[in-house]
Structures are given as C-alpha cells and as structure tokens.
C-alpha cells in the first residue's frame, strides 16, 4: 500500500484530544493524588534511552569518637557519587482501522471514532504506565531481603493490618515515610474482611459503608497487575503488596506523543486509520537500571527481572519502599 501524503490526511484534533484529555485528567489524579505521590507521573522530554542522575553517597563513619589524649594522624574520608538510571520504554498505539461505511451504518462518522479512541488510548496508556512502574518496583524490592516481610504460609497468611505493620517495620525509624499501599484486589478484600470480623478501630461500619478498611491511615492503589501475583496453580498463590515512599515510583512521559490519522483509498471501501507512538521512563527511588545487562527499551519480562535493578544507595531505608508477601 502506498504511503499517503499530508494533503490526504483528515485530522480531528478537537474530537480526539477532547476525549483523551477528559480521560487523562481523571487518571492522572488517581496516579498522583490517590497514592500521595508514592506513584508519580510527570511530563518532561528526555533524550536517549536512559535518564541518568548523579548523587552523593552517604559517608560511612562520618561522625566518630574523638580521642582527646591523642595527636595521631586522622584518616581522610572521601566523598563519592552514585548514579540513578531510569529506563525508557517505547510504546505503539494501534494502528486501528475502520471502514467509513461501518460508521455510516450506525449513523456516525470518523469524528466519533476519534473521540472514542481518545478516551480508550488515554485509559490504556495510564494503565500501561502504572503496571510498568509496579512491575519494576516489585522486581527491585524482591531482591532486597531486608525490605521484604513474608507472611505466606502462616496460620494467618492472608493480609491483615498486623502484616502491614510488620511490613512497615522493615523501614525501622523511617516507617512513617510510607505514604501508600499498592495491592492486588484479592489482598484488599482480605483486609476488608479482617476489618469487618475483628472490628479493628471500629472500622467495620466504615468498611461496609465507605469501603475504607484499616490501612493504617494510608491510601491503597488496588490493581490486579500480574506482578503482584505469583502461582500458576489457582488453589495456592502468593501475593505481593508494596508500601511506597514519596516518589517511590516515578513515571516520566519523556517524548511527545505522535498521533496520525489518515483516510485510506484504493480499497473496496474507504478506511479511516489511527496510529501513534509515545515513550516514557520508569525510575525507582534508590535503584538504578542496569543499562549494561538490561539494555534499552526492555521487554516486560526484563523490566520485572530483579537482577537488572541495582540498589545504588547505601542505606536500604532510602529505597522506594517495602514488600509484603501474603497468601
């Protein structure tokens, strides 16, 4: 099929972007506000396949006892830098094609297609970004035993408020930095059932009427992301819940989205087609992407591979959060 010319295009900017911005606004609010910026979406153009940011490492033994009876030589301490790398994921939209005749048969036209696709694309775009961020964070934290609390297999292996407290304890005196939970819907409903049966802090009534279980005063992002579920056997599975600190996961829309619509002729019926491209970076607090081994534009499987996310900070308390495993 020959490539069309600009003069052949019919672009319905208002209809497409009207639908997209309406849906985007709703999803961005959920992405940022609902998680108290534990999962944050920003927009900033980034060149290349990675974003690299240097930072100064903590200096071990910076403060020590001074011997007032000695004049011996003191050992110099060096300031060193680490590097945090976020990785760019390149995405394709469509192409989606439909005959104009199909729209005429329902008394519509391609402007309706533009509007509906705008809403669909915005919703799926946010969903893809969120799942990629969660996939990366779960992988990175899975490689840090000191940040993982495993309650699976216990007599109360399903999620409880007590397990949330035990998970927070992994950050010690920094536990109050956890601002939100990210959990599978099964885990969320287990927590609701526990709050109802145990009446934790008199939460039972609010669980029934307000769908707000005892989550220690922190909002919950509920998503059935496959990274939060392990186990092919439906009779037994384990679930991963993440407790995130501010900017634990940062997704940056790093390239301007390109969307092209064209009217295709030369076929039995006229066809209206939409295709687009965009890209975003995924970064994790305290972790750096292994550009050498993980490479550019990773697949979902590589993004979810723990060995490709290296802890770059000295103190694990400065990482993106904690991980709780339950039945």
Backbone torsions as a table, in degrees:
resi	resn	phi	psi	omega
1	UNK	NA	130.9	-178.8
2	UNK	-67.9	149.3	178.1
3	UNK	-75.3	133.3	-179.7
4	UNK	-73.3	164.2	178.1
5	UNK	-103.1	161.2	179.3
6	UNK	-58.0	-34.5	-178.6
7	UNK	-68.4	-14.5	-179.9
8	UNK	-90.4	-11.7	-174.0
9	UNK	-75.1	148.1	169.8
10	UNK	-125.9	104.1	-174.8
11	UNK	-109.0	122.6	-178.7
12	UNK	-105.0	78.1	-174.3
13	UNK	-59.2	-48.0	-174.5
14	UNK	-63.0	-44.7	-178.5
15	UNK	-65.9	-45.4	-177.9
16	UNK	-65.7	-52.6	-174.4
17	UNK	-74.6	-23.7	173.8
18	UNK	-60.6	-46.9	178.0
19	UNK	-68.6	-39.4	-176.5
20	UNK	-69.0	-45.9	-176.9
21	UNK	-67.5	-34.4	177.7
22	UNK	-61.4	-46.1	-179.1
23	UNK	-72.9	-37.7	179.8
24	UNK	-60.1	-44.4	-177.7
25	UNK	-58.6	-42.3	180.0
26	UNK	-65.9	-42.7	-177.0
27	UNK	-72.3	-37.3	179.0
28	UNK	-65.0	-38.8	176.6
29	UNK	-59.1	-42.5	179.3
30	UNK	-68.3	-38.5	-177.8
31	UNK	-62.0	-45.8	-173.6
32	UNK	-95.5	-61.2	-171.6
33	UNK	-66.7	-43.0	-175.4
34	UNK	-64.7	-25.1	179.6
35	UNK	-102.5	9.7	-176.6
36	UNK	50.5	39.9	178.6
37	UNK	65.8	17.8	170.0
38	UNK	-66.7	-37.1	172.2
39	UNK	-116.7	111.9	-171.1
40	UNK	-120.1	138.7	176.3
41	UNK	-113.4	127.6	176.4
42	UNK	-130.1	164.8	178.1
43	UNK	-123.1	119.0	179.4
44	UNK	-162.2	124.2	-179.2
45	UNK	-62.9	134.7	179.1
46	UNK	-130.5	125.2	177.1
47	UNK	-79.2	151.0	175.2
48	UNK	78.5	-168.9	-175.3
49	UNK	-95.7	-9.7	-177.4
50	UNK	-140.0	156.7	166.8
51	UNK	-114.7	128.8	-177.1
52	UNK	-118.3	133.0	-179.8
53	UNK	-133.4	125.0	178.7
54	UNK	-90.4	153.8	177.0
55	UNK	-150.5	159.4	179.1
56	UNK	-88.5	129.6	179.0
57	UNK	-71.1	155.5	170.4
58	UNK	-63.7	145.0	177.9
59	UNK	-98.1	117.2	179.6
60	UNK	-66.4	141.8	177.6
61	UNK	55.9	38.7	178.8
62	UNK	-66.2	-35.8	177.8
63	UNK	-113.0	120.9	-179.8
64	UNK	-137.7	170.1	178.7
65	UNK	-67.9	138.5	175.6
66	UNK	-104.1	127.4	-179.6
67	UNK	-87.7	109.5	-176.8
68	UNK	-73.7	-7.9	-179.0
69	UNK	-99.8	2.4	-173.5
70	UNK	-118.6	149.9	172.0
71	UNK	-125.8	26.1	-180.0
72	UNK	-71.6	162.7	-178.4
73	UNK	-68.7	133.2	176.4
74	UNK	-87.6	146.3	-179.6
75	UNK	-85.9	126.8	178.3
76	UNK	-67.4	145.1	173.6
77	UNK	-109.3	139.9	-177.9
78	UNK	-99.0	146.4	170.9
79	UNK	-90.1	128.4	-178.9
80	UNK	-123.2	159.1	179.6
81	UNK	-117.1	147.3	170.8
82	UNK	-112.0	174.6	-178.5
83	UNK	-136.2	127.5	176.0
84	UNK	-102.1	129.7	-178.5
85	UNK	-121.7	126.1	169.4
86	UNK	-101.1	152.3	-174.4
87	UNK	-113.1	141.4	-178.3
88	UNK	-89.6	134.5	175.8
89	UNK	-112.1	125.7	-179.3
90	UNK	-98.1	132.3	-174.3
91	UNK	-126.7	152.2	179.3
92	UNK	-115.9	142.0	174.9
93	UNK	-108.9	118.2	177.7
94	UNK	72.7	-143.2	2.7
95	UNK	-72.3	150.2	176.3
96	UNK	-116.6	128.0	-177.7
97	UNK	-131.0	142.2	-179.7
98	UNK	-149.0	140.2	177.5
99	UNK	-70.5	146.7	176.4
100	UNK	-65.8	-29.8	179.5
101	UNK	-60.4	-37.5	-179.9
102	UNK	-61.5	-38.7	179.5
103	UNK	-72.4	-37.4	178.8
104	UNK	-63.9	-33.2	-178.6
105	UNK	-65.1	-22.4	176.7
106	UNK	-111.1	21.8	176.2
107	UNK	59.9	36.7	177.1
108	UNK	-126.4	178.3	174.9
109	UNK	-141.4	-175.3	-174.5
110	UNK	-66.2	-17.1	175.4
111	UNK	-65.7	-35.7	175.7
112	UNK	-65.2	-39.4	177.4
113	UNK	-62.2	-42.6	179.6
114	UNK	-60.8	-44.2	-177.5
115	UNK	-66.9	-46.6	-178.8
116	UNK	-65.1	-40.7	178.8
117	UNK	-65.1	-35.8	177.6
118	UNK	-56.8	-43.8	179.7
119	UNK	-69.5	-42.5	180.0
120	UNK	-63.5	-45.7	-177.3
121	UNK	-63.1	-44.5	-179.2
122	UNK	-59.5	-45.1	-178.4
123	UNK	-65.6	-45.0	-178.7
124	UNK	-69.9	-31.5	178.0
125	UNK	-64.3	-48.0	178.6
126	UNK	-63.1	-39.3	179.7
127	UNK	-62.9	-43.5	179.8
128	UNK	-63.9	-42.9	178.8
129	UNK	-62.4	-45.1	-179.1
130	UNK	-63.0	-46.3	-178.1
131	UNK	-65.4	-37.0	178.4
132	UNK	-65.0	-41.9	178.5
133	UNK	-63.4	-43.7	179.1
134	UNK	-66.4	-41.6	179.8
135	UNK	-58.7	-42.4	-179.6
136	UNK	-68.8	-44.8	-177.8
137	UNK	-65.0	-41.0	179.8
138	UNK	-63.6	-40.8	179.7
139	UNK	-64.9	-46.9	-177.8
140	UNK	-62.3	-45.8	-178.2
141	UNK	-70.1	-27.4	179.9
142	UNK	-65.4	-21.5	178.2
143	UNK	-88.7	4.6	-178.1
144	UNK	-119.9	95.9	-177.3
145	UNK	-60.5	-33.0	-177.4
146	UNK	-71.7	-13.1	-179.8
147	UNK	-107.7	8.9	-177.1
148	UNK	-117.7	130.4	172.8
149	UNK	-113.5	120.6	-176.0
150	UNK	-106.6	109.2	178.5
151	UNK	-105.0	0.9	-177.5
152	UNK	-65.2	143.7	179.1
153	UNK	83.9	-7.5	177.5
154	UNK	-76.3	168.6	179.3
155	UNK	-60.8	-31.9	172.8
156	UNK	-116.8	68.5	-175.2
157	UNK	-77.9	-17.6	175.9
158	UNK	-77.5	165.4	-173.5
159	UNK	-65.4	134.2	173.9
160	UNK	-134.7	166.8	176.4
161	UNK	-63.0	-32.0	178.2
162	UNK	-63.3	-39.6	177.7
163	UNK	-64.9	-35.8	177.1
164	UNK	-61.7	-42.7	178.9
165	UNK	-63.2	-42.8	180.0
166	UNK	-63.5	-36.2	176.6
167	UNK	-66.5	-43.7	177.9
168	UNK	-60.5	-33.9	-178.1
169	UNK	-59.5	-21.8	179.1
170	UNK	-62.9	-20.1	176.2
171	UNK	-96.1	3.6	176.0
172	UNK	55.6	-126.5	-177.1
173	UNK	-74.3	-1.5	176.9
174	UNK	-104.4	13.5	-175.9
175	UNK	-61.0	-28.5	-178.7
176	UNK	-70.4	-6.9	177.9
177	UNK	-77.0	-16.3	177.8
178	UNK	-68.4	123.3	-174.2
179	UNK	-109.9	-15.5	-179.7
180	UNK	-159.2	162.6	174.3
181	UNK	-112.2	144.3	171.7
182	UNK	-120.2	118.0	-174.8
183	UNK	-145.3	157.7	175.7
184	UNK	-69.0	152.8	-178.4
185	UNK	-61.8	-33.1	179.1
186	UNK	-63.1	-42.7	179.3
187	UNK	-65.8	-42.1	179.3
188	UNK	-59.8	-43.4	-178.6
189	UNK	-72.7	-31.3	172.3
190	UNK	-60.3	-41.1	179.9
191	UNK	-66.7	-38.5	176.6
192	UNK	-62.3	-44.7	-178.7
193	UNK	-63.5	-38.9	179.1
194	UNK	-65.3	-41.6	-179.7
195	UNK	-63.7	-36.3	178.5
196	UNK	-68.5	-47.2	-175.2
197	UNK	-72.4	-36.6	-177.2
198	UNK	-92.9	-12.9	-177.9
199	UNK	53.0	49.6	-179.3
200	UNK	-63.5	122.0	179.8
201	UNK	51.4	34.9	-177.7
202	UNK	56.3	36.8	-179.0
203	UNK	-79.9	-13.5	-170.7
204	UNK	-55.9	-47.9	-179.2
205	UNK	-61.4	-40.5	-177.9
206	UNK	-71.6	-29.3	176.2
207	UNK	-63.4	-44.8	-177.6
208	UNK	-68.2	-44.8	-172.2
209	UNK	-94.6	-28.1	-175.2
210	UNK	-120.2	1.5	-179.5
211	UNK	50.5	47.4	-179.1
212	UNK	-130.1	80.9	-178.7
213	UNK	-68.0	169.1	-177.6
214	UNK	-71.5	90.7	-178.2
215	UNK	-107.8	28.5	177.1
216	UNK	61.5	32.7	175.8
217	UNK	75.5	14.7	-178.1
218	UNK	-114.9	140.1	178.9
219	UNK	-67.8	157.9	-178.4
220	UNK	-122.0	129.2	169.9
221	UNK	-94.7	111.9	-177.4
222	UNK	-100.2	120.6	179.5
223	UNK	-150.3	140.3	178.8
224	UNK	-90.5	42.2	176.1
225	UNK	-59.4	135.4	-176.5
226	UNK	-64.0	-19.3	178.9
227	UNK	-71.5	-15.2	-178.6
228	UNK	-96.6	10.2	-175.6
229	UNK	-138.2	130.9	177.7
230	UNK	-131.2	128.2	175.9
231	UNK	134.1	110.3	179.2
232	UNK	-72.9	-27.1	-179.8
233	UNK	-82.3	112.8	-176.2
234	UNK	-65.1	-15.8	180.0
235	UNK	-76.9	-19.8	176.8
236	UNK	-149.3	127.4	178.3
237	UNK	-148.8	158.3	172.7
238	UNK	-114.9	152.7	-176.8
239	UNK	-125.5	143.2	-179.7
240	UNK	-109.1	127.7	175.4
241	UNK	-113.7	134.6	-179.7
242	UNK	-107.0	134.9	170.1
243	UNK	-108.9	114.9	-170.9
244	UNK	-105.7	146.3	173.7
245	UNK	-92.1	169.5	177.3
246	UNK	-55.5	135.1	-177.3
247	UNK	59.5	27.7	177.5
248	UNK	-59.6	-46.5	174.1
249	UNK	-119.3	126.4	176.4
250	UNK	-123.3	119.3	176.2
251	UNK	-107.3	122.6	-177.0
252	UNK	-113.6	116.2	173.7
253	UNK	-71.1	102.5	-162.8
254	UNK	-103.3	-1.4	174.2
255	UNK	-139.3	148.0	178.9
256	UNK	-66.6	132.0	177.9
257	UNK	-68.3	136.9	175.3
258	UNK	-114.4	127.1	178.8
259	UNK	-131.6	127.6	-178.1
260	UNK	-123.1	134.1	172.8
261	UNK	-119.9	141.0	177.2
262	UNK	-144.3	156.4	178.1
263	UNK	-103.6	117.1	-174.5
264	UNK	-94.4	124.7	176.1
265	UNK	-109.8	176.7	178.9
266	UNK	88.4	0.8	176.4
267	UNK	-106.3	172.8	179.2
268	UNK	-59.5	-35.4	176.7
269	UNK	-127.8	150.7	174.7
270	UNK	-68.3	138.9	-176.4
271	UNK	-124.9	135.3	176.2
272	UNK	-105.4	126.2	-173.9
273	UNK	-127.9	142.1	178.8
274	UNK	-126.4	132.3	177.1
275	UNK	-146.6	145.0	-178.6
276	UNK	-150.0	172.4	178.6
277	UNK	-143.6	147.1	172.4
278	UNK	-156.6	171.8	180.0
279	UNK	-149.8	151.8	176.5
280	UNK	-148.0	154.2	177.7
281	UNK	-101.5	145.2	174.1
282	UNK	-115.2	124.3	177.5
283	UNK	-130.8	150.0	-178.5
284	UNK	-125.0	136.9	178.9
285	UNK	-63.1	125.2	176.2
286	UNK	86.1	-8.7	-178.4
287	UNK	-119.5	150.4	176.3
288	UNK	-122.5	142.2	177.7
289	UNK	-74.8	133.9	179.1
290	UNK	-79.9	89.8	-175.5
291	UNK	-65.1	-30.7	-178.0
292	UNK	-68.2	-47.5	-176.3
293	UNK	-95.1	-34.9	-178.9
294	UNK	-80.0	-31.4	176.6
295	UNK	75.4	179.2	-178.7
296	UNK	-86.1	154.5	175.5
297	UNK	46.2	58.7	-173.7
298	UNK	-67.6	154.3	171.6
299	UNK	-71.7	169.0	176.8
300	UNK	-59.5	-39.0	-179.5
301	UNK	-64.8	-41.3	179.2
302	UNK	-70.1	-37.0	177.7
303	UNK	-62.0	-31.1	-178.0
304	UNK	-94.5	16.0	-179.3
305	UNK	-97.5	117.0	-172.6
306	UNK	-57.0	-36.3	-175.9
307	UNK	-66.8	-15.4	-179.8
308	UNK	-91.9	-0.1	175.3
309	UNK	-117.4	110.4	-176.4
310	UNK	-100.0	132.1	174.7
311	UNK	-69.1	120.6	-174.5
312	UNK	-102.8	-21.9	-179.8
313	UNK	-87.3	155.8	-178.8
314	UNK	-72.8	-47.6	-176.1
315	UNK	-95.3	123.1	-179.0
316	UNK	-60.4	-21.5	178.9
317	UNK	-65.6	-14.8	179.0
318	UNK	-94.7	11.4	177.5
319	UNK	-86.1	-175.2	-170.4
320	UNK	-74.2	-13.9	178.2
321	UNK	156.1	-148.7	-178.0
322	UNK	-131.5	170.0	-175.7
323	UNK	-135.4	132.2	179.7
324	UNK	-121.7	128.4	179.3
325	UNK	-106.6	127.6	178.2
326	UNK	-135.5	169.2	176.7
327	UNK	-80.4	NA	NA
